[in-house]
Amino acid sequence: MNKKKIETTITMALILVLFIAAMNMIGVINRRKKSSRADKDMAFSREAVSEVLNLKDLEHIKAEVEQITYNRNPFDRTAVETPKGTIYLHLYGIIWDEDNPHAIIGDDVVGVGDILGKYTVTKITRDTVTVKSDEGTREIKIWRDED
């Protein structure tokens, strides 16, 4: 090919590339304009929100939630003072083994016969630990969700 035809072909190819780039830019600008209009349409009035949510239903649900009774207070932390400091009788978990079960109570891992302050661990089952003191026997349960 002669030099003139090569220059013309390259020039036409560059013009085509510039044309495609310009059309893509116009498309991007138009999409941005459309999305900004959609954002304005997304602004909700209080009336529209309350109509969708139906605030009367929310009050009814709130009243039902307030009537729910719970089996266990997760914040109940019975404290026992010891020479090492305060021990909380909160059962975090049980490491179950038929022959040698252990429990995680407060910050301690204990087995049957171990002493926690004024309490002695007398029994460990799959979901409870029984402790005994001069004041009596107490069973500590692992909390489980009700199905």
C-alpha positions as CSV (number, residue, x, y, z in Angstrom):
1,M,0.0,0.0,0.0
2,N,1.2,3.4,-0.6
3,K,1.8,5.9,2.2
4,K,-1.3,8.0,1.4
5,K,-3.7,5.0,1.8
6,I,-2.0,4.0,5.1
7,E,-2.4,7.5,6.5
8,T,-6.0,7.7,5.4
9,T,-6.8,4.3,7.0
10,I,-5.1,5.2,10.3
11,T,-7.0,8.6,10.3
12,M,-10.3,6.9,9.7
13,A,-9.6,4.4,12.5
14,L,-8.7,7.2,14.9
15,I,-11.9,9.1,14.0
16,L,-13.9,5.9,14.6
17,V,-12.3,5.4,18.0
18,L,-12.9,9.1,19.0
19,F,-16.6,8.8,17.8
20,I,-17.1,5.6,19.9
21,A,-15.5,7.3,23.0
22,A,-17.7,10.4,22.5
23,M,-20.8,8.2,22.3
24,N,-19.8,6.4,25.5
25,M,-19.3,9.7,27.3
26,I,-22.7,10.9,26.2
27,G,-24.2,7.7,27.6
28,V,-22.4,8.0,30.9
29,I,-23.6,11.6,31.3
30,N,-27.2,10.6,30.5
31,R,-27.1,7.7,33.0
32,R,-25.8,10.1,35.7
33,K,-28.7,12.5,35.0
34,K,-31.2,9.7,35.2
35,S,-29.8,8.4,38.5
36,S,-29.8,11.9,40.1
37,R,-33.5,12.2,39.1
38,A,-34.2,8.8,40.6
39,D,-32.5,9.8,43.8
40,K,-34.8,12.8,44.0
41,D,-37.8,10.5,43.4
42,M,-36.6,8.3,46.3
43,A,-37.1,11.0,48.9
44,F,-40.0,9.9,51.1
45,S,-42.4,12.0,52.9
46,R,-43.4,11.2,56.5
47,E,-46.9,10.4,55.3
48,A,-45.6,8.0,52.7
49,V,-43.5,6.2,55.2
50,S,-46.2,5.9,57.9
51,E,-48.6,4.7,55.2
52,V,-46.3,1.9,54.2
53,L,-45.3,1.0,57.8
54,N,-48.8,1.5,59.3
55,L,-47.7,3.0,62.6
56,K,-50.7,1.4,64.4
57,D,-49.2,-2.0,63.6
58,L,-45.9,-0.9,65.1
59,E,-47.6,0.1,68.4
60,H,-49.3,-3.3,68.5
61,I,-46.0,-5.1,67.9
62,K,-44.3,-3.0,70.6
63,A,-47.0,-3.9,73.1
64,E,-46.6,-7.6,72.3
65,V,-42.8,-7.4,72.8
66,E,-43.3,-5.8,76.2
67,Q,-45.4,-8.8,77.3
68,I,-42.8,-11.4,76.5
69,T,-41.4,-13.2,79.5
70,Y,-37.9,-14.5,79.5
71,N,-36.7,-17.7,81.1
72,R,-33.2,-16.4,82.0
73,N,-31.7,-13.0,82.7
74,P,-28.3,-13.0,80.8
75,F,-27.2,-10.1,83.0
76,D,-27.7,-11.9,86.3
77,R,-24.3,-12.4,87.7
78,T,-24.4,-13.8,91.2
79,A,-21.1,-12.8,92.8
80,V,-19.1,-14.7,95.4
81,E,-16.2,-13.0,97.2
82,T,-13.0,-15.1,97.6
83,P,-9.4,-14.4,98.6
84,K,-8.5,-14.4,94.9
85,G,-11.2,-11.8,94.2
86,T,-14.8,-11.9,93.0
87,I,-16.1,-15.0,91.3
88,Y,-19.3,-14.8,89.2
89,L,-21.5,-17.9,89.1
90,H,-22.3,-17.5,85.4
91,L,-22.1,-20.8,83.4
92,Y,-20.5,-20.0,80.1
93,G,-20.1,-23.6,78.9
94,I,-19.7,-27.3,79.7
95,I,-16.9,-29.5,78.4
96,W,-18.7,-32.7,78.4
97,D,-17.0,-36.1,79.0
98,E,-18.8,-39.0,80.6
99,D,-15.9,-39.7,82.9
100,N,-14.5,-36.2,83.5
101,P,-16.8,-33.3,82.7
102,H,-15.7,-29.7,83.3
103,A,-17.6,-26.4,83.3
104,I,-16.6,-22.9,82.6
105,I,-18.0,-20.8,85.4
106,G,-17.0,-17.1,85.4
107,D,-13.3,-17.1,84.6
108,D,-12.6,-20.6,85.9
109,V,-12.7,-24.1,84.4
110,V,-13.8,-26.5,87.1
111,G,-14.6,-30.1,87.6
112,V,-16.6,-32.1,90.2
113,G,-15.2,-31.5,93.6
114,D,-13.5,-28.1,92.8
115,I,-14.2,-25.2,95.1
116,L,-15.4,-21.8,93.9
117,G,-15.4,-19.4,96.9
118,K,-17.9,-20.8,99.3
119,Y,-19.3,-23.2,96.7
120,T,-18.2,-26.8,95.9
121,V,-19.1,-28.3,92.5
122,T,-21.0,-31.4,93.2
123,K,-22.4,-32.4,89.8
124,I,-22.0,-31.6,86.1
125,T,-24.5,-32.7,83.5
126,R,-24.7,-31.9,79.8
127,D,-26.5,-28.6,80.5
128,T,-26.4,-27.9,84.3
129,V,-23.9,-27.6,87.1
130,T,-24.8,-28.2,90.7
131,V,-22.9,-26.3,93.4
132,K,-23.3,-26.7,97.2
133,S,-22.6,-24.3,100.0
134,D,-23.6,-23.9,103.7
135,E,-26.6,-22.0,102.4
136,G,-27.8,-24.9,100.3
137,T,-27.6,-26.3,96.8
138,R,-27.9,-24.3,93.6
139,E,-28.3,-25.5,90.0
140,I,-26.8,-23.3,87.3
141,K,-28.2,-23.8,83.8
142,I,-26.8,-23.1,80.4
143,W,-29.0,-20.8,78.5
144,R,-30.5,-22.2,75.3
145,D,-32.9,-20.6,72.8
146,E,-36.4,-22.0,72.9
147,D,-37.5,-23.5,69.6
